[in-house]
Amino acid sequence: MPLLPSEEGRPEIRDAWLDYERRAALGACIIGPLLAVALIPAIANGLLYVLFLTPPAHSFDWSRGFTYRPALALAGGIALAPWIWFAALELERNCSFIRTATIPLAAIFGLCGVATFCAVLQSPAAAWYFVEWTKIRTPNPSFARNTLFWEQRAFEREGDSQARERVGLVGSSQVYSGIDARQLAADLPHSAVEKNCLAGFGPMQYPVLINRIDEREFNQVVCMISEFDMFREDDVPLNRLRWAANLAGVRRLWSTLPIEERRKNRAALADLEFASLCPGWRLRDAFQRTLFGYWWDISRVAPPADDRTRSILAISGDLEAARESVRRNVRRTAFVDVNFACFRSFAEHLVKNRVALVVLEGQLNPALRGEYPPEFRTETRHRMEEMANSVGYVYLSQASLPTLDRDDFADGYHLNDQGRHRLTAAVSRQLRDLPHRIADE
């Protein structure tokens, strides 16, 4: 006995409903094109506002829409949708195989729609429109908004854009605030300097982002690693990895995880694999921020913005809050070895591809160092030195860098102008000597 009600015993009900739906679809086929044509000027005049919240620069013009290709494309979709509906009903009505077989047409059309959407989202033009549409509606500062700049490749660049020597500053907001790209480019003539930084950039992001770093065609890459990076994480940080998921990167991440951690994080790994194949899922955080964080709450009164909320990279100006965060988060976890293995995977890839890698020993505000065991710092330094010797990159410990004190920090983690100038000058000296150091090694 079937567990759910079935229409198989009453085919007249099915046929009657199919006939009713067919008449409705036929009416929509007549109204749809007329409605689409009428909407073309409205779409043309309002599309920029819908996409970018930019008011039209001209008055309502009926003729403008018929030469505006995005408006014509959207109107064509509106006109075509009823005909697709009607064709599906006719197929079901006249094809005996479909009538007798249990074929989930809705599911099939849904999958085709998702596949088409993903294919369109992969195109550069559609990706650009999506980022512009999302960026203006995503809270600033926020991790989701920062990733959109990566999607658009809107990186901070200084120096000669045509230079053969390209220096990439890769890492977290500590790298972003710690190294002055303009000063570095001025100290390295005939070089281009580009910041590929992201607030919250952690060790497990390095192997996932390898393909995005490769596309920048850097000759030299500068990173900064501290105990603050390595002695954190209890699981795979899914929300910070999904936006850049790709099959090769997820495989590299998988290879660094012990069997027990693969089992515990199987859901996150499956999520990342699916995100690698489906751009819509990969960018789901951006969709969520826009559709639910903006449109759903559009009537909510926004709090007044201040100077801190205008900064692109989040800075914790409250030293006490930073001290509490370090006390809570910097500890020995099951992912310490995974973090080191992830960075090794990244470093080995760069060295194999003849990209010079320079890793700086990161420094936190001295006021925070008493909040966690000091051996975390020495262990990070020793393991990074051993990795540098075995892999073949340059590691600059604190002995090769200026000792930064409290006056050099804007907060618990990020340098101020004075500290940034001192650290950038030291990095410039090291990079100028880099070809000789590599030749000696």
C-alpha positions as CSV (number, residue, x, y, z in Angstrom):
1,M,0.0,0.0,0.0
2,P,1.5,3.4,-0.9
3,L,2.4,5.6,2.0
4,L,1.3,8.8,0.3
5,P,-1.9,9.6,-1.7
6,S,-1.6,8.8,-5.3
7,E,-3.4,10.2,-8.4
8,E,-2.9,7.0,-10.4
9,G,-6.5,5.8,-9.6
10,R,-8.1,9.1,-10.7
11,P,-6.4,10.2,-14.0
12,E,-9.3,12.6,-14.7
13,I,-8.1,14.8,-11.8
14,R,-4.6,14.9,-13.2
15,D,-5.9,15.7,-16.7
16,A,-8.2,18.4,-15.5
17,W,-5.5,20.1,-13.5
18,L,-3.1,19.8,-16.5
19,D,-5.6,21.4,-18.8
20,Y,-6.2,24.2,-16.3
21,E,-2.5,24.8,-16.0
22,R,-2.1,24.7,-19.8
23,R,-4.7,27.5,-20.2
24,A,-2.9,29.6,-17.6
25,A,0.5,29.1,-19.3
26,L,-1.0,29.9,-22.7
27,G,-2.4,33.2,-21.3
28,A,1.0,34.0,-19.8
29,C,2.6,33.3,-23.2
30,I,0.4,36.1,-24.6
31,I,0.8,38.5,-21.7
32,G,4.5,37.8,-21.1
33,P,6.0,39.4,-24.3
34,L,3.7,42.4,-24.0
35,L,4.7,42.9,-20.4
36,A,8.4,42.4,-21.3
37,V,8.3,45.1,-24.0
38,A,6.5,47.5,-21.6
39,L,9.1,46.9,-18.9
40,I,12.2,47.5,-21.1
41,P,12.4,51.2,-20.5
42,A,11.7,50.8,-16.8
43,I,14.5,48.1,-16.6
44,A,16.9,50.3,-18.5
45,N,16.3,53.3,-16.3
46,G,16.2,51.4,-13.0
47,L,18.7,48.7,-13.5
48,L,21.7,50.7,-12.3
49,Y,19.9,51.7,-9.1
50,V,18.9,48.0,-8.5
51,L,22.4,46.9,-9.1
52,F,24.5,49.6,-7.5
53,L,22.1,51.9,-5.7
54,T,23.1,54.6,-8.1
55,P,20.2,57.0,-9.1
56,P,19.8,57.4,-12.9
57,A,21.7,60.4,-14.3
58,H,18.9,61.3,-16.7
59,S,15.1,61.6,-16.7
60,F,12.9,58.6,-17.6
61,D,13.5,57.9,-21.3
62,W,11.3,55.4,-23.1
63,S,13.6,55.1,-26.1
64,R,16.8,54.4,-24.2
65,G,15.7,50.9,-23.2
66,F,15.5,49.6,-26.7
67,T,19.3,50.1,-27.2
68,Y,20.4,48.9,-23.8
69,R,21.5,45.3,-24.0
70,P,21.1,44.3,-20.3
71,A,17.5,45.6,-20.4
72,L,16.8,43.7,-23.6
73,A,18.3,40.5,-22.1
74,L,16.2,40.7,-19.0
75,A,13.1,41.5,-20.9
76,G,13.8,38.5,-23.2
77,G,14.0,36.3,-20.2
78,I,10.6,37.5,-18.9
79,A,9.1,36.9,-22.3
80,L,10.6,33.5,-22.7
81,A,9.7,32.1,-19.3
82,P,6.0,31.4,-20.0
83,W,6.9,29.6,-23.2
84,I,9.2,27.3,-21.3
85,W,6.4,26.6,-18.9
86,F,4.0,25.9,-21.7
87,A,6.5,23.7,-23.6
88,A,7.0,21.6,-20.5
89,L,3.2,21.1,-20.0
90,E,2.8,20.2,-23.7
91,L,5.6,17.6,-23.4
92,E,4.0,16.1,-20.3
93,R,0.6,16.1,-22.0
94,N,1.6,14.5,-25.3
95,C,4.5,12.2,-24.3
96,S,3.2,8.9,-23.1
97,F,6.5,7.9,-21.6
98,I,6.6,10.9,-19.3
99,R,2.9,10.4,-18.4
100,T,3.5,6.8,-17.3
101,A,7.0,7.1,-15.9
102,T,7.9,8.8,-12.7
103,I,10.1,11.6,-13.9
104,P,10.7,14.5,-11.5
105,L,10.5,17.3,-14.1
106,A,10.6,20.0,-11.5
107,A,13.8,18.6,-10.1
108,I,15.3,18.2,-13.5
109,F,14.5,21.8,-14.6
110,G,15.7,23.0,-11.2
111,L,19.1,21.3,-11.7
112,C,19.3,22.7,-15.2
113,G,18.6,26.1,-13.9
114,V,21.3,25.9,-11.2
115,A,23.8,24.6,-13.8
116,T,23.0,27.5,-16.1
117,F,23.2,30.0,-13.3
118,C,26.6,28.6,-12.3
119,A,27.9,28.7,-15.9
120,V,26.8,32.3,-16.3
121,L,28.3,33.3,-12.9
122,Q,31.7,31.9,-14.1
123,S,31.9,34.4,-16.9
124,P,34.0,37.6,-16.1
125,A,31.2,40.0,-17.0
126,A,28.6,38.3,-14.8
127,A,31.2,38.0,-12.0
128,W,31.9,41.7,-12.2
129,Y,28.2,42.6,-12.1
130,F,27.7,40.2,-9.1
131,V,30.5,41.7,-7.1
132,E,29.4,45.3,-7.8
133,W,25.8,44.4,-6.8
134,T,26.9,42.6,-3.6
135,K,29.8,44.9,-2.5
136,I,27.6,48.0,-1.9
137,R,25.1,46.0,0.2
138,T,27.6,44.0,2.3
139,P,28.5,45.5,5.7
140,N,31.9,47.3,5.9
141,P,34.0,46.1,7.6
142,S,33.2,42.4,7.2
143,F,35.0,39.3,6.0
144,A,32.5,38.7,3.3
145,R,33.0,42.2,1.8
146,N,36.8,41.8,1.9
147,T,36.5,38.6,-0.2
148,L,34.7,40.5,-2.9
149,F,37.8,42.6,-3.5
150,W,39.6,39.3,-4.2
151,E,36.8,38.2,-6.5
152,Q,37.2,41.5,-8.4
153,R,41.1,41.5,-8.1
154,A,40.8,45.0,-6.7
155,F,44.2,44.8,-4.9
156,E,46.3,47.7,-3.7
157,R,49.1,48.1,-6.2
158,E,52.2,50.4,-6.2
159,G,55.2,50.8,-8.4
160,D,55.7,50.1,-12.1
161,S,52.8,48.0,-13.3
162,Q,54.9,46.8,-16.3
163,A,57.8,45.8,-14.2
164,R,59.1,42.2,-14.5
165,E,59.8,42.0,-10.8
166,R,56.5,41.6,-9.0
167,V,56.3,41.4,-5.2
168,G,53.2,40.0,-3.6
169,L,52.4,40.7,0.1
170,V,50.3,37.8,1.1
171,G,48.5,37.2,4.4
172,S,46.3,38.7,7.1
173,S,45.6,42.2,8.2
174,Q,48.9,42.2,10.0
175,V,50.7,42.1,6.7
176,Y,48.3,44.7,5.3
177,S,48.9,47.2,8.1
178,G,52.5,46.1,8.7
179,I,54.1,46.8,5.3
180,D,53.7,50.1,3.3
181,A,53.4,49.1,-0.3
182,R,54.2,52.6,-1.6
183,Q,57.3,52.8,0.5
184,L,58.4,49.3,-0.5
185,A,57.9,50.1,-4.2
186,A,59.9,53.3,-3.8
187,D,62.8,51.3,-2.2
188,L,62.7,48.7,-4.9
189,P,63.0,50.5,-8.3
190,H,61.6,48.8,-11.4
191,S,59.3,46.6,-9.2
192,A,55.6,46.3,-8.8
193,V,54.2,45.7,-5.3
194,E,50.7,44.2,-4.7
195,K,48.9,43.4,-1.5
196,N,46.9,40.2,-1.5
197,C,45.7,40.4,2.1
198,L,42.5,39.5,3.9
199,A,41.5,40.0,7.5
200,G,41.4,36.7,9.3
201,F,43.7,35.1,6.8
202,G,44.9,31.9,8.5
203,P,47.4,29.1,7.7
204,M,44.7,26.8,6.2
205,Q,43.9,29.4,3.6
206,Y,47.4,29.2,2.1
207,P,47.0,25.9,0.3
208,V,43.4,26.8,-0.8
209,L,44.5,30.1,-2.3
210,I,47.5,28.8,-4.3
211,N,45.8,29.1,-7.6
212,R,44.8,32.7,-6.9
213,I,48.4,33.6,-5.9
214,D,49.7,31.8,-9.0
215,E,47.6,33.9,-11.4
216,R,49.2,37.1,-10.0
217,E,52.5,35.9,-11.5
218,F,54.7,37.1,-8.6
219,N,58.5,36.7,-8.6
220,Q,58.7,37.3,-4.9
221,V,56.1,36.6,-2.1
222,V,56.3,38.1,1.4
223,C,54.4,36.5,4.3
224,M,54.3,37.0,8.0
225,I,53.8,34.1,10.5
226,S,53.5,34.3,14.3
227,E,52.3,32.2,17.1
228,F,49.0,34.0,16.8
229,D,48.5,32.3,13.5
230,M,49.7,28.8,14.3
231,F,48.3,28.2,17.8
232,R,44.6,28.6,16.9
233,E,41.7,26.7,15.3
234,D,39.7,23.8,16.6
235,D,38.3,22.7,13.3
236,V,38.3,23.6,9.6
237,P,37.3,27.3,9.3
238,L,34.6,26.7,6.7
239,N,33.3,30.2,6.4
240,R,36.8,31.6,5.7
241,L,37.6,28.9,3.1
242,R,34.4,28.4,1.1
243,W,34.6,31.7,-0.9
244,A,37.8,30.5,-2.5
245,A,37.2,26.7,-2.7
246,N,38.7,24.8,-5.6
247,L,39.3,21.1,-6.1
248,A,43.1,21.3,-6.0
249,G,43.1,23.5,-2.9
250,V,40.7,21.3,-1.0
251,R,42.8,18.2,-1.9
252,R,45.9,19.9,-0.5
253,L,44.0,20.8,2.7
254,W,42.7,17.2,2.9
255,S,46.2,15.9,2.7
256,T,47.3,17.9,5.7
257,L,44.6,16.6,8.0
258,P,45.1,13.5,10.2
259,I,42.5,10.7,9.6
260,E,40.7,11.5,12.8
261,E,40.3,15.2,11.9
262,R,39.1,14.2,8.4
263,R,36.4,12.2,10.0
264,K,35.4,15.0,12.4
265,N,35.4,17.6,9.7
266,R,33.8,15.5,6.9
267,A,30.8,17.8,6.6
268,A,33.1,20.9,6.2
269,L,35.2,19.1,3.6
270,A,32.1,17.9,1.7
271,D,30.9,21.5,1.8
272,L,34.2,22.8,0.3
273,E,34.1,20.1,-2.4
274,F,30.6,21.1,-3.5
275,A,31.6,24.8,-3.4
276,S,34.5,24.0,-5.7
277,L,32.0,22.7,-8.3
278,C,29.1,25.2,-7.7
279,P,30.0,28.9,-7.8
280,G,26.6,29.8,-6.4
281,W,27.4,27.8,-3.3
282,R,30.9,29.1,-3.1
283,L,29.6,32.6,-2.9
284,R,26.7,31.8,-0.7
285,D,27.9,34.0,2.1
286,A,27.8,37.0,-0.3
287,F,24.3,36.1,-1.3
288,Q,23.3,35.7,2.3
289,R,24.8,39.0,3.3
290,T,23.0,40.7,0.5
291,L,19.6,39.1,0.4
292,F,19.1,38.7,4.2
293,G,21.6,41.2,5.6
294,Y,20.5,44.0,3.3
295,W,17.2,43.5,1.5
296,W,15.5,41.7,4.4
297,D,16.6,44.3,6.9
298,I,16.4,47.3,4.6
299,S,13.9,49.1,6.8
300,R,16.1,48.8,9.9
301,V,17.7,52.0,11.0
302,A,21.4,51.8,10.5
303,P,23.6,52.8,13.5
304,P,25.6,56.0,12.9
305,A,29.0,55.3,11.3
306,D,32.2,56.3,13.0
307,D,35.8,56.3,11.9
308,R,36.4,52.8,13.1
309,T,33.5,51.3,11.1
310,R,34.8,53.0,8.0
311,S,38.1,51.1,8.0
312,I,38.3,48.3,5.5
313,L,40.3,46.0,7.7
314,A,39.0,45.5,11.2
315,I,41.2,46.9,13.9
316,S,40.7,46.2,17.5
317,G,41.4,49.6,19.1
318,D,40.5,48.2,22.6
319,L,43.7,46.7,24.0
320,E,41.8,45.0,26.7
321,A,39.5,43.3,24.2
322,A,42.6,42.2,22.2
323,R,44.1,40.8,25.4
324,E,41.0,38.8,26.2
325,S,40.8,37.6,22.6
326,V,44.4,36.4,22.7
327,R,43.9,34.8,26.1
328,R,40.9,32.9,24.8
329,N,42.1,31.9,21.3
330,V,45.9,31.4,21.4
331,R,46.3,27.9,22.8
332,R,47.6,24.5,21.7
333,T,45.0,22.7,19.7
334,A,44.8,19.6,17.5
335,F,45.3,21.8,14.5
336,V,48.8,23.2,15.4
337,D,50.5,20.6,13.2
338,V,47.9,21.0,10.5
339,N,48.6,24.8,10.4
340,F,52.3,24.2,9.9
341,A,51.6,21.5,7.3
342,C,49.3,23.9,5.4
343,F,52.0,26.6,5.2
344,R,54.6,24.0,4.1
345,S,52.4,23.0,1.3
346,F,52.1,26.6,0.1
347,A,55.9,27.2,0.5
348,E,56.8,24.0,-1.4
349,H,54.6,25.0,-4.3
350,L,56.1,28.5,-4.6
351,V,59.7,27.2,-4.3
352,K,59.0,24.5,-6.9
353,N,57.7,27.2,-9.3
354,R,60.8,29.3,-8.7
355,V,59.0,32.0,-6.7
356,A,61.2,33.5,-4.0
357,L,59.5,33.3,-0.7
358,V,60.3,35.5,2.3
359,V,58.6,34.8,5.6
360,L,58.8,37.3,8.4
361,E,58.4,36.4,12.1
362,G,55.3,38.2,13.1
363,Q,55.2,40.3,16.3
364,L,52.3,41.2,18.5
365,N,52.0,44.1,20.8
366,P,54.3,43.3,23.8
367,A,51.4,44.0,26.1
368,L,49.8,40.7,24.9
369,R,52.7,38.4,25.2
370,G,52.0,37.5,28.8
371,E,48.5,36.1,27.9
372,Y,49.8,32.8,26.5
373,P,52.8,30.5,27.2
374,P,56.1,32.0,25.8
375,E,57.1,28.7,24.4
376,F,54.5,29.1,21.7
377,R,56.6,31.9,20.2
378,T,59.9,30.0,20.4
379,E,58.3,26.8,19.0
380,T,56.9,28.7,16.0
381,R,60.3,30.3,15.3
382,H,62.1,27.0,15.5
383,R,59.7,25.1,13.3
384,M,59.6,27.9,10.7
385,E,63.4,28.0,10.7
386,E,63.6,24.2,10.2
387,M,60.9,24.4,7.4
388,A,62.9,27.2,5.7
389,N,66.0,25.1,5.7
390,S,64.3,22.0,4.3
391,V,62.0,23.7,1.8
392,G,64.3,26.4,0.6
393,Y,62.9,29.8,1.4
394,V,64.2,32.8,3.5
395,Y,62.9,33.1,7.1
396,L,63.6,36.4,8.9
397,S,63.3,35.9,12.6
398,Q,63.1,38.8,15.0
399,A,66.9,39.0,15.1
400,S,66.8,40.2,11.5
401,L,63.9,42.6,12.0
402,P,63.4,45.7,14.2
403,T,62.2,45.0,17.7
404,L,58.8,46.6,17.8
405,D,57.6,48.1,21.1
406,R,54.2,49.3,22.2
407,D,54.7,52.7,20.6
408,D,54.8,51.0,17.2
409,F,51.4,49.4,17.5
410,A,48.0,50.9,16.8
411,D,46.3,48.1,18.8
412,G,47.0,44.6,19.9
413,Y,47.9,43.2,16.4
414,H,48.4,46.0,13.9
415,L,51.3,48.5,13.4
416,N,50.8,52.2,13.3
417,D,52.6,54.6,10.9
418,Q,55.8,54.5,12.9
419,G,55.9,50.8,13.2
420,R,54.9,50.3,9.6
421,H,57.7,52.5,8.4
422,R,60.3,50.7,10.5
423,L,59.2,47.2,9.4
424,T,58.9,48.2,5.7
425,A,62.4,49.6,5.7
426,A,63.8,46.3,7.1
427,V,61.9,44.3,4.5
428,S,63.1,46.5,1.7
429,R,66.7,45.9,2.7
430,Q,66.1,42.1,2.8
431,L,64.4,42.0,-0.6
432,R,67.3,44.1,-2.2
433,D,69.7,41.4,-1.0
434,L,67.4,38.5,-1.9
435,P,69.0,37.5,-5.2
436,H,72.4,37.3,-3.5
437,R,70.9,35.3,-0.6
438,I,69.3,32.8,-3.0
439,A,72.5,32.5,-5.1
440,D,74.5,31.8,-1.9
441,E,72.1,29.1,-0.8
